[in-house]
């Protein structure tokens, strides 16, 4: 990480020099003890906002130890809800696209909440598509769901209690059976991180109800969770994806960080 930071700093400094700007506009803190970070967190007079990128512990440390406004970003405990009306081949394709390219990415799906009536068929289709791709991929399956007939047992493991509400950070997806949208939404409200949630349903009323009831920075209907991305949404290059509500939510771009100042030519006008 230190080498990556040094390389990024060198690139930024070269760009600043080329633009005729001082290189001090970009500074890398290379103190592994975080002493400089602790000092920085106590300077609201000089720093307007923090956007910590890293582990949940880093974000919590910046929030608890500092006096500077913070835009929280980072990992997400993200879900896909597969309704009984879903196109199961599409649901499997969306799941794999939401996991395999970036298993540790913040928009990666962790747990699929599948209606009980389609959970086995969905899992079978998911494993078929993963095998067709030749992908290293594991499904942690709800013990109450019958495993697909003829499925590769090496690709299936039991879903455990400690798998709920966690990020796997690997090509692993959990599948949990639910009894309808209400139970899926209740699970997300309890275990979701407010980052990215998705629903797969051909029933428009189910999809609309899900989007109204689920509180997340982005809710994706019948598509990959990786669509939650600044460039993909046409917003420009993002610095982070914010999960809070103030003052920006979702992709944080340079435009999101701009503020306004006002010059009022009053010409003697009074408030009263």
Residue pairs with C-beta under 8 A, 6 or more apart in sequence:
2 30
2 32
5 28
5 30
6 28
6 30
8 28
9 26
9 27
9 28
12 26
13 23
13 26
16 22
16 23
16 25
16 26
17 23
29 36
29 37
29 40
31 37
34 61
37 62
38 65
40 47
41 50
41 62
41 65
41 66
41 67
41 68
42 66
42 67
43 68
44 67
44 68
47 68
48 68
48 69
49 68
49 69
49 70
49 71
49 257
50 62
50 66
50 68
50 69
50 70
50 71
51 70
51 71
51 73
51 239
51 240
51 252
52 58
52 59
52 62
52 70
52 72
52 73
52 74
53 73
53 74
53 240
54 74
55 74
55 75
56 74
56 75
59 70
59 72
59 73
59 74
62 70
63 70
63 72
71 240
71 242
71 244
71 247
71 248
71 252
72 242
72 243
72 244
73 106
73 240
73 241
73 242
73 243
73 252
74 106
74 240
74 243
75 106
75 167
75 193
75 195
76 106
76 107
76 108
76 167
76 193
76 194
76 195
76 196
76 241
76 243
77 110
77 111
77 165
77 166
77 167
77 191
77 192
77 193
77 195
78 98
78 107
78 108
78 109
78 110
78 111
78 192
78 193
78 195
78 196
78 197
78 198
78 225
79 109
79 110
79 111
79 112
79 113
79 184
79 187
79 188
79 191
79 192
79 197
79 198
80 91
80 94
80 95
80 98
80 109
80 111
80 112
80 113
80 197
80 198
80 199
80 200
80 225
81 112
81 113
81 114
81 178
81 181
81 184
81 185
81 188
81 197
81 198
81 199
81 200
81 201
81 210
82 88
82 91
82 112
82 113
82 114
82 115
82 118
82 119
82 122
82 200
83 115
83 181
83 199
83 200
83 201
83 203
83 206
84 115
84 117
84 118
85 201
85 202
85 203
85 206
86 118
86 122
86 200
86 201
86 202
87 200
87 202
87 222
88 118
88 121
88 122
88 125
89 125
89 129
90 200
90 222
91 122
91 125
91 126
91 200
92 122
92 125
92 126
92 128
92 129
93 129
94 198
94 200
94 222
94 223
94 224
95 109
95 112
95 126
95 173
96 126
96 129
96 130
96 133
96 135
96 137
97 224
97 226
98 107
98 108
98 109
98 198
98 224
98 225
98 226
99 108
99 109
99 137
99 171
99 173
100 133
100 135
100 137
100 171
101 226
102 108
102 226
103 168
103 169
103 170
103 171
103 172
104 167
104 169
104 170
105 226
106 195
106 196
106 241
107 195
107 196
107 225
107 226
107 228
107 229
107 241
108 167
108 225
108 226
109 173
109 198
109 225
110 166
110 167
110 168
110 173
110 174
111 163
111 164
111 173
111 174
111 175
111 176
111 191
112 122
112 173
112 174
112 175
112 176
113 176
113 178
113 183
113 184
113 187
113 188
114 122
114 123
114 145
114 175
114 176
114 177
114 178
115 177
115 178
115 179
115 180
116 145
116 177
116 178
116 179
119 142
119 145
119 175
119 177
120 145
120 146
120 147
120 148
121 148
122 175
123 139
123 141
123 145
123 147
123 148
123 151
123 156
123 175
124 148
124 149
124 151
126 139
126 173
126 175
127 137
127 139
127 148
127 151
127 152
127 155
127 156
130 137
130 155
131 152
131 155
135 171
136 171
137 155
137 171
137 172
137 173
138 155
138 156
138 157
138 170
138 171
138 172
138 173
139 155
139 156
139 157
139 172
139 173
139 174
139 175
140 156
140 157
140 158
140 159
140 160
140 163
140 172
140 173
140 174
140 175
141 147
141 156
141 157
141 158
141 159
141 174
141 175
142 159
142 174
142 175
142 176
142 177
143 158
143 159
144 177
145 175
145 177
147 153
147 156
159 174
159 175
159 176
163 174
164 174
164 176
164 191
165 190
165 191
168 174
176 187
178 184
178 187
181 206
181 209
181 210
184 210
185 210
185 213
185 214
188 197
188 214
188 216
189 214
189 215
192 214
192 216
193 243
194 215
194 216
194 217
194 243
195 216
195 217
195 218
195 228
195 241
195 243
196 216
196 217
196 218
196 219
196 220
196 225
196 228
196 241
197 214
197 216
197 218
197 219
197 220
197 225
198 219
198 220
198 221
198 223
198 224
198 225
199 206
199 207
199 210
199 211
199 214
199 219
199 220
199 221
199 222
200 222
201 207
201 210
201 221
201 222
207 221
207 222
210 219
210 221
211 219
211 221
216 243
217 228
217 241
217 242
217 243
217 249
217 250
218 227
218 228
218 250
220 227
220 228
226 232
227 233
228 241
228 250
228 251
229 238
229 251
230 236
230 237
230 238
230 251
230 252
230 253
231 237
231 238
233 250
233 251
235 251
235 253
235 255
236 253
236 254
236 255
237 253
237 254
238 251
238 252
238 253
239 252
239 253
239 254
239 257
240 251
240 252
241 250
241 251
241 252
242 248
242 249
242 250
242 251
242 252
243 249
248 256
248 257
